[in-house]
Amino acid sequence: MRGDADAGRLQIAFRRRFGIRFRNPMTLKTALTHRSRLELDGDAVSNERLEFLGDSVLGIIASDYLFRSMEEANEGELTKARSRLVSKNVLGRISLRLGILDLLLYAREELRDDERALTTLSADALEAVIGAIYIDRGMACASRFVIDRVIDPMSDVSPDELATDHKSALQEVCQARFRVQPEYRIVKRIGPEHRKIFHVVVRINGETYGFGSGRSRKEAEQVAAGQAFLNLNGEGD
């Protein structure tokens, strides 16, 4: 069967890349199957449920790691640090660096030129993989994967990428410099109603300064605000 062939291929590739062998290769295949693939493979199951689980597992591991490593931090500081660790934008970038997108089964022709949508898909897939590792190999293995492959690489991510409240920072700059509020507008939506990816632009005095995408309008606006903040300060591309 095609599903078994895909599962076997993904098992080999994942083990070579990350050193983890799944007891049930179909669990890994599910983690790496985006819902856009289901039309091509009627026997496949999307990674949405594993993504839900992986998000929670990631949160627990990140919380435990921060609790142990930030002994002097209060609750608010720990909460902010955890938010940075589990940011969808940062997770997407790390997932792309890990090569998760190379393994992901998705509608490549539909999304191949949409870099921001692919970043979102990559973040979702990474969470699904974490959920799959937890189900198949247990919490200890999932924790090692998260710390080695997600948390440790955070040291290579710039402070601007880790910042979570770009909108507030941009608003302060706009008030001080232009005496206006930034304006956000949705320019495109991709995907089914219950699983949309939002594309947003942010404008200041009618000029576009940033663009972002995300699984919600709020998330997309944060990404757009971050880009606009960098552009206003001469740090953008």
N, C-alpha and C positions, 0 to 999 in steps of 0.2 A: 504494500500500500504506500501511496505517496506520503501520507502522514508519518509512517514508520521510517521512511527513507529520510525525510526532513529531520525527524527526531534524532536519528543516528548521526547524520551529518553535523547537526548542531551540537550534539554531545561531544563529538571528537573535537570540533573547533573550540568549544567552550573550555574543554579540559586542557587543550594545548595553550590557550590564552591565559586561563586563570587557575589551572591546577585543581579544579573541582570536577569530580565525576558524579553525575546524578545516578541515583539508584533507579529512578524511573525517568528515562529520557523524555517521555511525553510531558512531564511537568515542566521541563526546560523549554520544550517546544511551545507549550501554552504561554509561558512567560515571554517568549519572543515572537508572539503572533499578535499583530495589531488587527483591530476589527476590519480594517480596509482589505485585509487578505481573505476574509471569509467567503467572498464571492468566488474566489479562485479555488478554494479548498473547503468543500462542504462538510468535511469531517473535522475541521479545525475548531478550536475554541479560543476566543480572544483572551488577551491578558488582563482584562479590566478587573476581574475579581482578585487576581494575584497582585495587581497594582495597589488595590485597596489594602490588602494585607501587608504588602511590603512597605507602604507608607507608615503604617503603625509600627512595624518591626524596626524600621529605620529610626522612628522617633524614640522608641525605647532604648535602642543601642546608643543613639546620640545623647540622650538624656543621661544614661549611665556613665558614658565616657566623660561628659562635661562635669557631672557631679563629682567624679573621682579626680579629675585633673584640675578643676577650678575650685580648690578648697575654700578660698576666701570670698568667692562670689556669692551675692545674695540671689534671691529668687528671680528678681527682675533681670539681673545680668545673665543668669543661666537661661532664662527664657529667650532673651535676645540672641544669645550665642547659638541656641538650638535652632532658632528661626533662620539664622545665617547658614547653618549646616544643611538644613533640609529645603532651602530655597529651590524652587523649580528651575529658575534660570541657571543657578550654579550647578545643580544636579545634571541639567541637560548638557552643559559644557563638559563636565567631568565624564559623563556617559559617552559623549562623542570622542573624548580623548581615549577612553577605554576601548573604543571600537564596537560598542554595543549595537550601533546602527548597522554595522557591517553584517551582523548576525540576524537582525530583525527581519521578520517576514511582514511586508507591508506593500501597499500599492505604490511602487516606486515611480511609475510613469506619472501618477497624479501629483506626487509631492516632491519629486526629485529636485526641483528648482526653488523650493520654498525653504530657505535655510532656517528661518525661525520656527516654522512648523516642525521641521526635522529635529530641532533642539528640544521642542516640547515632547515629541514622540520618544526621543532618546531618554529624557527624564522619566517619563512614564514607564518605559521598558526597564530602566535600571531599578525602579521601585518594584516592578513585577519580578525581576530576577532575584531581588533580595527576598521577596515573599516566597519564591520558588525554592531558594536555598534553605530557608527556614522550614518549609514543609518537608523537603526531601532529606536534608542533612542535619537539621536541628539548629537551635539558637547559637551554639558555640561556633559552628561553621559560618553562620550568617554574620555573627559579630566580627569574626576575623576578616571576612570579606569587606564589610562596611568600614572597619577601621583601616585596613590596608589599602583598599581601593577607592574609598570615598572620603573619609575624614583626613587621612594623612595628605592626600593630594591638595587639600584645601590650602596648604601653605603656599602653593604655587598660584593661587587665585588672588587677583588684585583686590584691595580693599573696596574699590568701587563696585566690583562684581558681587562682593559679599554684602554690601549694604542692602538693607531690606526696605527702608522707607525713602525711596528716591523721590516720591511725590512731595513729601514735606520739604525735603531739601530744595527741590526745584521751585516750589512755591515761595520759599524764603528768598531765593535768588531773584525770582521774577518781581516780587514786591519791592525789594531793595533797588533793583536796577531799572525796572520798567514801570513800576507802580501798576501792574496788571496781574491777573491770574492766568496761568497756563490753561489752554483749552484742549480737551481730549475728544477725539472723534473716531468711531469705529469705521474702518474703510473696507473691511472684508471679514466674512465668516466662512470657515471651512468645516465640513463634516456634518453629520446628522444632528438633529436638534438637541439630543441629550448628550452629545459628545463634541461640541463645537470647539474650534480653535479661533480665538478672536485676534484680529489684527487692528492695531490702534496707532494713530498718529497724534503727536502733541504739538500744538501751535502756540506761538507767542507773537502777539501783534500781527496775526495773519500769516506768519512765516513758520514753516515746518522745521522743528528742531530735533525731533526724535520719532522713532518707529519701534513698536514692540508687539509681540504676540504671546498668547498664553491660553490656558484652559478656561479662564474667566476674564471678563472685562477688567476687573481689578488687577489681576496678575499682568495682563498685557499693558495696562497703563503704568504699572511700576517699571516694567522693562523700558517702555518708551521714555518715561521720565528720567531714568538713569542715563539713557543715551543723550537726551537733551541737556542734562546737567553737565556731562562731559563736553558736549559741543559748545555750551556757553562758556566753559572755562578753558577752551582751546585744547582739550585733550582728546577730542574725537578724531575719527579718520579724516 
